[in-house]
Amino acid sequence: MNKVTTLATACLVGLCLAFLHAVALGQDMKMVIGPSNIKLHNGAELLKRGEAKRGLELTLEGLEHAASTRERVVGMSNACAANVMLGRYTEAVSWCHQALEIKDRNWRALINRSHAYLKLGRFDKAEADLIAAEELAPGSRSVKLVRSMYLDATDPVAPLVVIDDRRQVDDDVPE
């Protein structure tokens, strides 16, 4: 066995011993391997694949059983994203508001709300959320994407050169 395998085995044995010790003492203990809220997890996976409707359904079911503040904030932010994907921008803003009331520095909720505001034409609010998200996650692909969408909407680039590549048809020559 190599060092990594030996270390992993030792960690697993240690976890099992701790679990057995807790059970022997009458403590209620469980070991969770994988996502703790499978519906939130599966909903997020569907959203990543672009399946907004079913992703939202699973996310809302997962939110009913959210066991922690983190799970609630993630679920609300994902509900916001799903509603943006479905074109329900006002509903999206509401979900992001709820997430940001719990954790005001959640860049995902900020960028999702910025995207919703952008689609609603509320550019001042979109930019404020975008600036806050850029400060929290400057390298995020999502943040950069919404920034480019914002710039396209507020300051579109006009081409400097237009090429007219239509053929001139001579009236005397049959086509």
N, C-alpha and C positions, 0 to 999 in steps of 0.2 A: 504494500500500500504506500502511496505517496503521502506527503505531509498534509495536503489539502483534504484528502479522503479521510485520513486519521483524525484531523481536526473536526471535520463534519460529523464523523461517527461519534466522537467524544461529546460534541454539542448535543446531538440527538439523544445519546444515553443520559446526559445531564438533564435534559428536558423531561425525559420519561421518568427519571428518578424523582424530580421535583413534583411531577404530576402524581406519582404514586404516593409520595410523602403527604401531599395535600389531601388526597383521598383518605389515607390512613388517619389523618387528623380530623376527618369529618368536614373538611372545607369543600365548598362547591367550586370546582375549578374546571375550566374547559380549555382545550388547546384548539386554536383556529389556524388551519393551514389554508391559505388562499384568501379571497375577499370575504370580509365579514358580512357584507350585505350583497348577496348574489344578484338581487334584482337591480340595485343601483349599478353594480358592475356590468351586468348584461345590458342595461339601458345605455350606459356610456359606450359600450362596444358597438351597439347598433347605431348610435349617433355618429361615431367615428366612420362608420360605413355609409352614412348618409340616409339611414332608415329612421327618419325623424318621428313619424307617427308611432311606430311600435317602440322606439327608443323612449319617447315621452311617456307612453303607457307604463313601461317597466320602471322608469325613473319615479313616476308618481306612486306606484306600488311600493317601491323601495323606500321612498320618503315616509310612508306610513309606519315603517319599522326601523327608521333611523335610530341607531343606538347612541350616537354621539353628536356633538356640535359639528364636528368636521363632516360627518356623513350628511347632516342636514344642509350645510353650506354647499357641499359638492352637489347634492341632489338639486337644490334650488338653482344653482348656476347652470347645471345641465338642463333643467326644465326651461330656463331662460334661453339657452342655446337652441333647444329643440323648437321652441316657439318662434325664434328668429328664422330657423330653417323652414318652418311651416308658413311664414309670412304673417304671423300673429304678433306684431311688434309691440302693441300696447300691453298684451299679456306677458310678453317677454320682459318688458321693463319692470312689471310688477314682481316677477320672480326674482329678478336681479336685485331690486330694492330689498326684498326680504333677506336675501343672502348677505347683502352689504350691511344690513342692520345688525346682523350677528357678527360679521367679520368685515370691517370696512376696508381692509387692505387685501382683499381677494382679487387679484389681478384678472382672473378668468371671468368673474362676475362683472368687473369693470369693463372688460373688453367686449363681453356679450351685450352689456347694456349700451355701450358706445355704438356697437353695430346696429342695435335696435333703434336707438335715437337717430342714427344716420339714415336709416330706412324711413323713419318718420319725418325726416327733413328738419330735425331739431339739432342743427349743426353746432350751436354753442354748447349744448349739453353733451353731444357726442365728443366734441374736442376736449372738454373738461375731463371726461372719463378716460379718453384716450391718453391724455397727458399723464394722468395718475397711473394708468396701466403701464405706460412706457417707463415711468420711474421705478415701478416694482419689478417689471420683467422686460428690460430693454432688448434682449436678444430673442424674444419670443416670436415665432413665425406668425402666430395669430395676431399679435400686436402690429407687426409690420404690415400684414395683409389689410387690417382695418385702417391703418394709417394711409395706405395707398388708396383704398376705397374712399376715404375721407377727402384726400387731395383730388381724386378724380371728380368727386361731387362738387367740391368748393372752388377748385382752381384747375379746370380741365386743360390739358395740353392741346394746343391747336397745332396742326402740322405746318411747318415752315415752307415745305415744298409739296406741291400737288402735281402728280404726273398724270397727264391725260393720255392713256394708252389705247384710246379708241381708234380704230382704223378709219381713215378717211376713204369714203367710198366714192369712186369716180362714177358719175352719172352715165358715162358712155360704155363702161365695162360691165358686162353681165356678171353676176355673182355665181 
